[in-house]
Amino acid sequence: MALKKPIYFVCGVLIFLILMGLVTPIKAQENSPVRPVPATSNTFKNLIPDTGQDKCYNNSREIRCPKPGSSFYGQDAQYAGAPPRYLFNGNGTITDPVTGLMWSTAVDSRKLDLIEAQNIARKMTLAGHTDWRIPNIKELYSLIDFRGYTGFDRGGFDGNVPPNAIPYINTDFFDFRYGNTRAGERYIDAQWLSSTKYVSTTMDGAETLFGVNFADGRIKGYGYKKNGRVRKKFYARYVRGNAYGANVFVDNKDGTISDNATGLMWMKKDGGKPMKWKEALNYAENLVYAGFDDWRLPNAKELQYIVDYTRSPDTTKSSAIDPLFQTTSIKNEAGQMDYPHFWTSTTHLDGPIPASNAAYVAFGRAMGQMRGRIMDVHGAGAQRSDPKTGWADIGHGPQGDARRVSNFVRCVRGGSVMALNKMPAGDRKRYPQNLKIAQSLGGDTHGGPMQMPQQRPGRGGFVAGLDKDGDGKVSRSEFDGPKDRFRHHDRNNDGYITEDEAPQGPPPQRQ
């Protein structure tokens, strides 16, 4: 009986949203048999946090979100998954109730190699816990927020952080650093460490670790060690809790595979041919397959969640996905037998035309050209982005990335995702509200993870995180966001933000 009220509440909220026209229940084709996802005891065990993307784009710019049947319909912002949620614990840690993980808030100004970071994690007693560890790549990627923007300085790029750059992580909750430009790094050298090693090598034989770059919104494999010498160090953030990222795949024997860890159903085969991004969206939205007509192009987090990081073309002679799936083979830029990159529905905001690229996940080698040689530069399991239109070529960026422009498609349906009829109303003018960023331009401006500042217990996260003088409220001088946001929250105009005036939960999203 104790469970009935929560169930009634959830059902009531869902019915209300449907009646208001904010969500549409995803339906099977009217004249097709509905085939439910096989239920197991751990169905929906893991919710995948949504990407945060809340705007729609064509091949070059932001657009009004299209209607069903229109060009570019079915992109990331038009499907709502589990919204990211973070809770301040008041002790230098943040809990993510969607994944169940607890994270350290601060970031050390020093970059660390894997052994150094693991030694720190073993000694950590942050918030009274001693089971801290380096996150795996799926756990780390769960934090990425695709409202970020790499930035572009039209006034003349001088190597520093462009004024319009926004990190791909919610800095209202997590401290963040760009690369140390005074030490010769690029500002986008903000790669965060994961514990996931690439089972093959990159960069002509380098041992490789996957990391997430929260400055430019990508997963790459980084050659961190060659001939026994460490060549690459990372920023580190620590996590504890049950591991996130496992799959429980079931072959439904009808051309589909269900992941009972997430409730998502996937096509067993891929689309069989490369397509440009607009074609990929159209293909997914018009697909009728295995008795269902509610297929869609997966967002970046959904697609990355089914990568099998124990597999690669070099070590298992397969794509980086469970062998239950079938993947079309291709010839890559070096003439090797390989496996495709797969489109996501997520636009990747990058460079002077920020809407012109979409994120993809490499289930085969992530190719580039370095020192005159074409090779795997970032590994199967990388997430990069390609132009939505144009021509294939190679040689972009420091690793000479290959750009294919036409990529493959593996459609998804089900899970906790709802189709949005219209974008929810709200104040989305600023994201994030408070850019808590240490520029890393030199000097040690933040203590390491063993000296993380302790937020005051028994107080709300917003006030506790900013209240430097301990008076239980946030003054103008303590507030680290834009001035208009201070005035917005200071409802009684007394010059302070108190606990009852403080924003609750994640920042409002943009329109």
VEXPA-356338 format. One record per atom (N, C-alpha, C): x, y, z. Coordinates in pm, whole numbers, plus 50000, padded with zeros to 5 digits. Layout:
VEXPA-356338
XYZ
...
//
This chain:
VEXPA-356338
500824987950000
500005000050000
500855012650000
502075011650057
502915023550067
503375028449932
503355019549829
503855023449698
502795030249613
501525029549654
500465034149565
500505049249543
500725056849647
500705071449632
501775076249534
503055071849546
504035076149446
503645072149304
503085060049288
502695055549155
501575064249101
500555067149187
499465075849143
499995089649106
500945094549184
501485107949158
502165108449023
503035098548994
503755098248868
502785097248752
501785088348764
500795086848658
500005099748637
499655106348749
498915118748739
499705129648669
500995130548700
501845140548634
501945137648486
502125124948450
502235121248309
500965124648233
499795121448292
498525124448226
498365139548208
498785147148310
498695161748302
499545167048187
500795161948174
501675166448067
501115163147930
500505151347918
499925147547789
498755156747755
497895159547853
496745168247829
497175182347794
498295186847853
498805200247824
499515200647690
499745189347628
500395189047498
501885190047503
502485188247621
503935189347632
504635176647590
503975165247607
504605152647567
503605144347489
504145135847406
503315126447331
503735112347367
502855103747411
503245089847433
503745083947303
504865077047308
505415070847189
504605058447158
503995058047038
503055047447005
503615038646895
503155026246894
503465017546783
502605021246664
503005016646545
502215019246426
500785014246449
499815022046403
498415019346436
497975005346397
498385000546280
497944987546233
498974976546255
499974979346341
501014969546365
500874963946505
501234951446525
501174945746660
502184952546751
501754956146870
502664962146966
503434951147036
504754951947029
505584941647090
506314947647209
505864945047330
506494951247446
507914946347465
508724955047527
510074951047563
509994939947666
510694928847646
510654918147746
511064923347883
510234920847983
510494926148116
511354916548196
512304922148270
513094914348365
513134922048495
513724915848595
513754922148727
514604934648729
515504936348630
516354948248631
516054957648515
514854956748455
514484966248352
514484980448411
515034989948337
515145003748380
516035005348503
516944996048521
517864997248634
518695009848624
519125013248503
519955024948481
519245034748389
518955046748438
518475057448352
519685064748296
519615068248168
520675075948104
520315090648114
521115098948179
520765113148187
520675119348049
519735128248030
519575135147903
520805143847874
520985147147747
522155155147707
522025169847746
520815174347779
520615188547810
520335197047688
520545191747567
520345200047448
518885204047437
518635217147422
517265222047427
516935231447312
517735231447206
517445239247087
517545230246964
516925234746856
516935227146731
517775234446626
518305226746532
519245232046435
519015225546299
519335233146194
519445226946062
520915224446034
521335225145910
522735222245879
523705233545913
523175245045950
524085256445972
523685266046082
522455265146134
522025275146230
520895269746317
520615277346422
519475274046508
518185277046434
517185268346454
515885270046390
514785267646494
513575271646459
512425267646540
512265252646526
511995245846635
511915231246630
510855226846529
511225218246433
510305214446326
509185205246374
508135204846297
506995196246327
507225182346268
506515172146320
506635158746261
506375159046111
507195151946037
507085151645893
507895162145822
508425171945898
509245182545839
510715178645839
511475185445757
512925183345754
513505186345891
514465178445931
515215179746056
514385176446181
513195170646160
512435166246277
513105153746337
513015152646469
513515140746538
514875142446601
515345154846611
516655157046670
516575157446822
517745158146883
517905156247028
516895164047111
516765176947086
515925185447170
514455181747166
514045173747068
512635170547053
512215157747126
513165151547194
512865139947277
513425142347417
512595140547516
512995143147654
513255130047726
514475128447775
514815117247860
514835121448006
515565113948087
515665117348229
516515130048244
515945141148290
516725153548299
517845152148401
519035157448369
520125157048467
519725164048596
520065158148709
519765163948840
520975162248929
521325172749001
522455172149092
522055178149226
522505172049333
522175176549467
523445179449544
523565191649595
524665194849684
524505187149815
525575181049860
525545174149988
526115182450102
526635194350070
527155203250173
528495199150229
529245190650160
530515185750214
531555183550106
531465191249998
532425189749889
532055178849791
530835173449802
530385162849711
529025166249652
528725159949541
527445161649472
526905147849439
525625145649462
524975133149426
524145135149301
524265125649209
523435125349089
522345114849111
521105118949140
520055109049168
519625101249045
519995105648925
519635098148805
520515085648792
521815087348811
522735075948800
523045069548934
522745076549045
523075071549178
524515073549218
525285080849139
526705082949167
526915095349253
527955094949335
528395106549412
529735111249355
529855124449335
531035130249272
531725140149364
533025141549348
533745152649410
533465165249330
533335176449399
532985189049334
534195196049275
535265196549348
536425204549311
537295197249209
538215204749151
539185198849058
540565204449091
541535195749096
542915199549124
543455207549007
544265217749035
544895225448929
545985217548860
546505207248927
547525198648865
546855188248778
547495185248666
547065173748587
547825161348635
547155150048627
547675137748686
547665126448585
548605117048601
548485104848524
547615094948601
547315083648539
546365074248599
546855069048733
548135065748744
548655060348869
548595070848979
548975083148949
548905093849049
547475095749098
546515096149005
545125098249043
544585086549123
544935074349087
544485062649162
545045062549303
546285066949320
546885067749453
546155078049539
545785089249480
545035099349553
543665093949594
542995087149500
541665081649529
541725071849645
542765063549650
542865053649757
543005060049894
543585071949899
543825078650027
542715088450064
541795091049975
540775101149999
539805096950108
539465106450193
538435104550296
537375115450284
537195120850166
536255131750143
534855127750189
534235136550267
532875134650319
532735121850400
533865117050455
533835105250540
533835092150464
533985092550332
533975080350251
535395076650209
535655063950202
536995059250164
536975050650038
535845050349966
535735041949848
535725050049719
536455061049717
536545069249597
537385062149491
537085065149364
537795058949254
537765068149132
538555064449031
538515071448902
537315066148824
536475074548766
535285069648695
535645062248568
534805052548531
534955046748398
534415056648295
534625053848166
534305063748064
532805066348053
531965056448080
530515058848074
530055067148192
530635064848310
530295073148425
530705087648401
531915089748351
532405103248328
531555110348223
531215103148117
530425109048008
529005112248051
528525106048158
527175109048206
527045123648248
528165130348275
528145144348319
528145154348204
528375149648081
528505159247971
527175166147944
527235178947909
526045186947884
526215193747749
525355190147654
525515195147517
524875208747495
524695216347602
524445230647588
525755238247586
526865231147598
528165237447590
528485242347450
529505250747441
529955256347313
531465258147321
532165252747222
533625254047220
534045268647217
533245277047154
533545291247149
534315295247025
534195307846991
534905313246875
535015328346893
536235333246884
536485347546903
536615354146767
535555360946723
535575367446592
536515379446589
536895384346708
537805395746713
539255391946691
539515379146671
540905374946652
541335365746763
541425353046736
541745343246840
543205344546881
543435346147011
544805347947061
545265336447148
544525325347149
544925313847228
544265313247364
543675324047410
542975323847538
541525319247519
540825317947629
539445312947622
538555323347554
537865319747445
536955329347382
535875333647480
535455346047474
534465350947572
533115344047562
532825337647449
531525330947434
531605315947460
532735310947506
532865296647533
532075292647657
531435280947651
530675275447763
531125261047782
531555257047899
531975243147920
530835233247898
531205221047864
530235210247843
529985202747975
529875210248081
529545204648212
528885215648291
527965212148378
527185222148452
528045228248562
528555240248536
529455246748631
528715253248748
527395252448751
526665256348872
526925246148983
527375234148944
527585223549042
529015218549046
529685218148931
531015212448925
532045223148892
533135223548968
534245232348934
534865227548803
535435236948729
535925233948595
537195242048567
538075236548487
539275243448442
539465241548293
539825252448226
540335251448091
541825248048097
542415245847980
543825242847973
544675254848017
545885252048060
546805262248110
547545268547993
547005279547941
547605285847824
548955292047854
549195295847979
550505301548015
551605291048013
551185278448025
552155267548020
552275261647881
551655268347782
551765263847645
550635254847598
549655252247686
548525244047645
547515252447568
546675245747490
545515252347433
544435253247541
543565262947529
542505263947630
541605251747627
541485244947512
540635233047505
541345220547556
542555221847607
543235210347667
542695208247808
541425204547813
540725202347940
540155188347940
541055178747926
540655164747919
540595159048060
539475152248089
539295145948220
539565130948210
540175125848314
540665112148318
539545102148343
539555091048269
538735079448303
539665067648330
539105057148387
539885045048414
539835035148299
539135038848189
538925029648078
540075030347980
540785019347967
541885018547872
541365013247738
541945018547631
541635013147498
542314999647485
541564989747439
542114976247431
543134974747319
543164984447228
544214984847126
545134996547158
545825001647059
546695013347077
546315023946974
546765036146997
546585047046902
547935053546877
547925063246787
549125071446763
550355062746737
550165052446654
551295044046615
551915036746733
551065030246814
551565021346918
551525026647060
550855037647086
550805043147222
549715036447304
550035032847430
548995028647523
548025040347541
546745037247548
545735047747533
544675046847642
544315058447696
543225059847792
542135068447730
540885064647754
539785073147711
539565084247814
539245096047764
538925107247851
537825115647788
537195123947869
536165133247821
536735147247827
536655154247716
537075168247712
535835176847734
535745182747853
534585191047887
534725205347837
535825208247765
535945221247699
535455220747557
535615209147489
535175208647349
534165197647322
533665190747425
532545181647409
532835169147331
533905162047366
534275149947292
534825139347387
534665126647347
535435115547404
536525112247304
537735111047355
538815106347269
539675096547348
540335087847273
541385079947332
542675087747322
543365089347434
544585097347438
545785088247461
546755088747369
547975081147387
548745086447506
548635079747621
549215085247743
550565079147777
550915068147713
552185061747747
552735054847623
554025056847597
554685049947486
556095046447528
556455033847500
557785028747540
558035030847690
556945029247770
557075030347914
557115044447969
557055054547882
557145068447928
555785075147921
555345081148034
554055088148038
554155100847955
553205102447864
553225114047775
552015123247796
551015118747870
549795126347879
549245125948021
548885137648076
548225138448205
546875145448188
546015143548287
544635147848277
544205155048405
543125162748395
542415166748515
541685154448570
541435154548700
540805142948761
539605147248846
538545139448837
537375140948925
537035126948974
536645126049100
536525113049165
535055109649189
534765096649193
533395091949201
533335080149298
532165077849350
531915066049433
530465061549409
530165049349451
528835043949431
528885032149335
527735025949313
527655014649223
528055018749082
528815010349017
529285013348883
528105015248787
528235025048698
527215028548600
527755025048461
526905019948374
527335017748236
527165003548186
526704994448272
526544980448228
525314979148139
525374969548048
524244966247961
523724952247993
522434950147973
521824936847986
521044934447857
521744929647754
521144928247623
520374915147609
519224915847542
518394904147513
518034904547364
518334893947292
517944892847152
516484888847146
515644897647091
514204895247086
513794886146970
514764881846888
514524872446777
513604878246671
513514891446664
512694897846561
513464909046492
514784908646501
515604919246443
515854930646539
515444929146667
515684939546766
516424933646887
517094942346959
517784938647081
517374948447190
516904943347302
516534951747416
517684952247516
517884964047572
518834965547682
518004966747809
517914955947886
517074956148005
517694964048119
518884969448098
519444978748197
518824992548183
518404996248061
517925009848036
516495010247983
515954998847938
514624998647878
514615002647732
515785005047672
515855008847532
515854996547442
515224997747325
515254987247223
516024992647103
516924984347049
517804988346940
517584979446818
517854984846700
517934976746580
519134967446591
518914954746560
520034945246563
521024948446451
520514951246333
521334955546221
521364970746215
522364976146148
522364990546123
521644993445993
521615006045954
520885010045833
521505005245703
522735000345708
523344994045592
524055003045494
523935016145512
524595025445419
524855038645490
525865046245444
526145059345504
525125069745458
524835079145547
523895089945517
524415102845579
524005114045522
524255126845587
523235128545701
523495138345787
522745139545912
521245141445887
520905150145794
519485152645763
518815139845715
519495132145630
518965119345584
518785109545700
519755109645791
519695100445905
518475103145992
518205115946019
517005119446095
515755114746023
515685117245895
514505113445816
514335098245812
515455091045796
515405076345793
514815071045923
515315076146035
514855071146165
513385074346189
512975086346156
511605090546184
510575083446097
511005078445982
510065071845890
510205056745890
511045051645978
511295037345981
510125029746044
509665019445975
508725009846032
509464996546031
509694991246149
510584979546160
510184971146280
510094958146259
509744948646365
508414951946431
507504958046355
506184961146408
506094974146484
507124982346479
507124995146550
507375006546452
506745017946478
506985029746394
507485041646475
507945039246599
508395050346684
509915050246701
510625045846598
512085046046602
512585060446591
513755062646644
514365075946639
515875074446635
516535085346600
517995085746603
518425087946749
519305079646804
519675081146945
520465093846970
520345099147092
521205110447126
522605105247163
523515114347188
524915110547206
525115101447327
524415104147437
524595096047557
523995082147540
522865081247472
522255068147450
523155059347364
523695064947257
524515056947168
525835052947234
526445062247308
527705058747375
527495048147481
526285047347538
526025037747644
526095023247596
525935020847464
526005007147416
527375003547358
528355012447369
529715008947327
530254998147421
530904988147364
531604977947442
533094981147435
533624986747543
535014991347543
536024979947563
535534967447562
536464956147565
536724950847424
536154957447322
536264952547186
536804963347094
537484959046987
537994968446887
538334960746760
538434967546646
538794960546523
540144953346532
541104958646605
542434952546612
542474940446704
541724940846814
541864930246915
540814919346905
539604922646864
538544912646854
538034911146712
538634918546618
538214918146477
536734921246464
536284930846543
534864934246544
534714949046574
533494953846562
533194967446608
533104967346761
533114979146820
533094980446965
531664979947018
531034968346999
529664966347043
529464951547069
528524948347154
528244934447188
528024926047060
528554913847055
528424905746933
526994901746898
526014904146986
524624902246947
524234911346831
524874923146823
524564932746718
525314929246590
524744933446478
525394931746348
525774945546295
527024946746253
527524959646207
528134958146068
527734966745978
528284966745843
529774969845847
530564962545770
532004965445763
532274975145649
533344983045662
533724992945563
535234992345542
535724999445443
537155002145428
537405016345479
538365017845570
538645031145624
539625038945536
540025050545581
540865059545502
542255053845475
542675044045555
543965037445532
543825024545451
542615021645404
542385009545327
542194997045411
542044998645543
541854987145632
540384983245639
540114970345665
538764966345698
538434972345834
537274978645843
536944986245964
535424986345980
534974994446076
533544995746107
533185010546114
531905013846093
531545027946072
531525036446199
531405049346174
530945058946273
529425059646261
528755062346373
527295062746374
526805076346422
525865081846348
525285094846382
524495094146513
524505105446583
523555107746691
522655119346651
521585121446727
520665132546699
521135145646760
522335145546820
522835156846899
523725165946815
523355178546804
524215188446739
525365191746831
526565192946773
527765196146850
528175210446818
528075219246916
528315233546895
529805236346901
530365240046785
531805241046773
532155251046665
533095260146694
533665268546590
532795279946543
533175286146429
532495298346382
531075295946332
530745283646291
529365280446252
528905269346345
528495272646466
528345262546571
527305251946547
526355254246456
525305244246433
525645234746319
526835235846262
527125228646139
527655214546160
527855210246285
528375196946314
527425189146403
527405176046386
526635167246474
527565156746532
527255152446653
528085142646722
527885128746663
528975121246655
528895107246619
529725099146717
529465086146723
530265076946803
530955067346708
532265065546725
533055056546641
532985042446698
532365033346624
532365019246665
533495011546596
534195018346506
535445013546451
536535023446487
537665022546421
538785031546450
538405046046424
538925055146504
538725069546484
539985074946415
539905076446284
541095078446202
541525093046193
542825094846171
543405107846147
544715106246073
545345117546039
546605117145966
547645125246043
548705118346084
549775124846160
551125120646102
552005130546092
553365128246039
553325120745906
552335124445825
552215118645692
551615104845687
551185099545800
550615086145805
549165086645849
548335078045788
546935076845829
546845065445929
546255068346046
546235058446155
545045060746246
544845051346337
543835052846442
544395062646545
543755074246557
544285084446647
543515085446779
542265080246784
541485081846907
540695069546949
540695058946870
540165046346918
538685044046895
538335031246883
536935027146875
536275029847009
535195037447008
534545042047131
534655056947151
535395063747061
535495078347068
534175084647026
533915096547077
532785104747030
533375117746978
533215119946848
533685132246787
532505138346711
532745147046616
531655152746538
532095154746395
531125154046305
531335156046162
530445167346113
530865174146004
529955183645940
528695176545893
527575183545903
526305177645862
526165176645711
526945184345640
526915184145495
528285187945443
528565184745319
529875187845263
530505175545203
531865174745212
532605164045148
533575157845247
533815145145230
534755138045316
536185142445287
536975143645393
538395146745378
539105142845507
540375145845517
541175141945632
542215152845658
542615154045784
543685163545816
543255175245902
542205173645983
541665184846061
542105184046206
542585195246258
543005195846397
544375189746419
544835190146544
546195185246574
546415170546541
545355162446546
545495148246514
545055145046370
544825155446290
544495153246150
543235145346127
542185148146205
540965140046203
540395138046063
539915125946040
539145122945918
537715127745938
537165133945835
535775138245837
535045130745727
534075122645766
533375114145669
532085120445619
531455129045697
530235136145661
529035126745648
529215115545580
528155105545572
528495093945666
527645091645764
527865081245864
526675071745868
526785061245946
525765050845952
524755053946063
523695045646068
522585047946160
522205034846228
522035035346360
521405024446434
520305030646519
519055027546486
517925034446549
517575028046683
516865035946765
516485031846900
515035035746925
514425029347021
513075033047063
512915029247211
511835034547271
511475030347406
512245037547515
512405030647627
513035036547743
512135046547811
512745056047879
511995066147953
511795078847871
512005078147740
512015089947654
510615093347607
510305106247603
509035111247552
509285121047438
508445120547335
508485130347227
507815143247274
508485154447253
507935167347292
507175173547176
505925177747200
505175184947098
505645199347086
506035204947199
506565218547199
507545219747312
508455229247299
509475230947401
508845237047525
509145231947645
508585237547768
508955252247783
508015259847837
508305274047862
509245275347980
509995286147985
510895288548097
511965298548059
512705303148158
513775312748137
515045305048103
515405305147975
516615298047933
517635307847876
517585320247917
518455330247856
519915327847890
520165321748006
521545319648047
521735305148089
522755299048036
523165285848083
524675285248073
525365280948177
524835279448313
524665293048380
524045293248496
523865306048564
525175311448618
525985302848675
527215307148740
528405299748679
529225306848605
530405300748544
531525300248647
531555289348723
532585287648825
533785280848761
534635288948698
535725283648618
537045289548667
538015280748689
539395285148709
540075284148574
540605295148523
541105295348387
542375287048369
543065283748478
544315276148469
545315283348380
545465296248403
546425304048326
547755305148397
547945297348502
549195297748575
548925298848723
549805293348804
549615293948948
548705282948997
548775279949124
547965269349185
546805276049255
545695277849184
544585285749236
543545277549307
543765264449316
542765256149382
543465244349446
543085240949567
543675229449632
543315216549563
544105206249585
543875193349527
542705186349593
542385174449547
541185167549596
541255164049743
542465163449803
542555160549945
542305172950030
542275184849963
542025197250036
540785204249981
539795196449940
538595202549884
537895210949989
537425223049951
536725231350048
535465224550097
535265224850225
534105218150284
532935227650293
531825224050227
530625232050240
530015229550378
529365239750431
528865239050568
527675229650578
527715219850668
526605210450678
525345217250729
524215211250691
522935216250743
522405228250671
523025231750559
522585243450485
522355239650341
521595247650265
521345244550126
522595245750043
522635238749929
523835238249847
524205251649789
523255259449735
523555272149672
524215281749770
523595283749884
524165292949984
525465287550039
525495274550072
526705268750129
527885269850036
527635268949904
528735269549809
529315283449789
528545294049821
528995307749792
529205316249918
528665311950031
528695319850154
530095319150218
530945328750184
532325328550233
532465333150377
531595342450422
531775347850558
530905340750661
530155330450619
529435322250714
528225328650780
527645339050714
526495345650778
525165339850731
525205329050653
523975322350614
523265328450496
523905337450424
523315343550305
524425347750210
524035350650087
525015353949983
524895368649947
525975375949966
525995390149932
526365392049785
526275404649739
526635407549601
528095403849573
528965406649669
530385403849648
530695388849649
529855380849716
530065366449720
529465359349600
528485365649537
527785359449423
528715359149303
528825347549236
529795346349126
529145345648989
527895349548979
527205349348851
526965363448798
526255364548685
525935377648627
525095386148722
525275399248715
524585408248806
523065407148795
522575405348672
521115404748658
520535392348725
521345381448737
520845369748806
520765372148956
521695380249011
521615383549154
520335391349181
520055401249097
518835409149117
517595400449102
517655390649011
516515381748991
516205373749117
517255368749185
517045360349303
516785368449430
517345380449438
517165388849557
515785395349550
514755387749583
513385392249561
512975403849651
513545404449772
513165415549862
514125427349852
515085426749760
516005437849732
516765442649856
517145432949943
517905436950062
519415435250045
519845431649922
521265430249897
521825416449930
520935406849963
521395393349996
520445383049933
520995371349902
520175359949863
520165350249979
518995347950034
518855338750146
518415324950095
518325315450188
518035301850147
516685300750076
515675308250123
514365307350060
514315314349925
515315322749894
515385329449764
516285322149666
517085312849717
518085306149634
517425297349529
518045296149409
517495286949308
517565272649357
516595264749319
516515250849360
516795241849241
517685232149258
517945222249154
518775227949042
518805221348926
519595225648813
519105238948758
519975246348687
519565259248631
518505257348525
517635267248505
516655266048398
517345265348264
516735258048169
517345256348039
516955267847947
517755268847841
517485279547744
516375275647648
515755285647590
514845283247479
515645283447351
//
